[in-house]
Amino acid sequence: MIKIFIQGLEDGLHEVSMKEPISEVPDMYEEYYGEIKIEGGLRKLGGRYNFTGEASCMARLACDLTLEEFDERITVDLNLAFVEGDFLEIEDEEEKEYEERVIGTEDKFLDITNDIREIFAVSLPMKKVAPEHRGKDFSDIYPEYSADKNKKDEDEIDDRWAPLKNLKNN
């Protein structure tokens, strides 16, 4: 579980810097490994807590072009809001920058485990390309399989089929 300690915290901005092993986040995607590094600021004002910062973790991915495995650091932005109490006043949806979650007035920690898991889940790149192959076409990586080479091969027609080139389609 990834928790930020808030008991006895005074109003103001507080620096948060922590590292947690990936094993602390249940049901985390298997691509992630090592530690999750979280840095940012926790602002407390009355019974409201706003955490703004970033989290990063290493991921082992398979390149979609070459099937080579490579490691990449995934960094995500975090904007989390909590409010103490048993209920929230109804606010206009357009005015809310992000959703506030209710925590108990006697809570000692802000549990951000689910937030971390969810944001890292959607932050895996859709197209996984190894850094050395980024910006390259398939034909640059595998010239022997390129469409240009296959097109040249098509131009070379077997002599037995050459008379068919002279036929005209109406």
C-alpha positions, 0 to 999 in steps of 0.5 A: 500500500502506498500511503502519505502520512497526514496525521497532525499535518499543519496547513500549508505546502509539504514536500513528499518524496518516497520510494515504494517497491512495486510489490506494494501495489497489488494487481500492478501490471507485470511490465512494471518492476523495481521501485515506484518513485513519488515526488511532489507537494501536498497542500493542506488547507483546513480539511482539504488535501491536494497532492500534485507531483509525479511518479515514475517506475521502470517497465520492461516492454517488447518492441512491436517492430523487432520483438526485442525487450527493452527497459523504459522509465514511465513517468506520470503526473499526479493530481489528487484531491481529498476532503475530510468529512462524511459528505461533499457539498454538491459543486458545479462539475465545470468548476471542479478541476479534478474529483475530490474523494472523502476521507474520514476526519480521523484518518492518518494516511492518504491511500493513493495505491489505487490511483497509482495502479490506475494511472500507470495502467493507462500510461503504458504506451500503445505502440512500444518501439525500442529507443534505437528504432524510433522514427524509423520505418519498417523498411529501414529496420528490415530492408530485405522485407521491404515493399520496394524490394518486393516491387522490383521482384514483381517487375521481373516476370517469368518469360513464359508469362511475357505474352500476357503483357500484350493483352488489352483489357476492355 
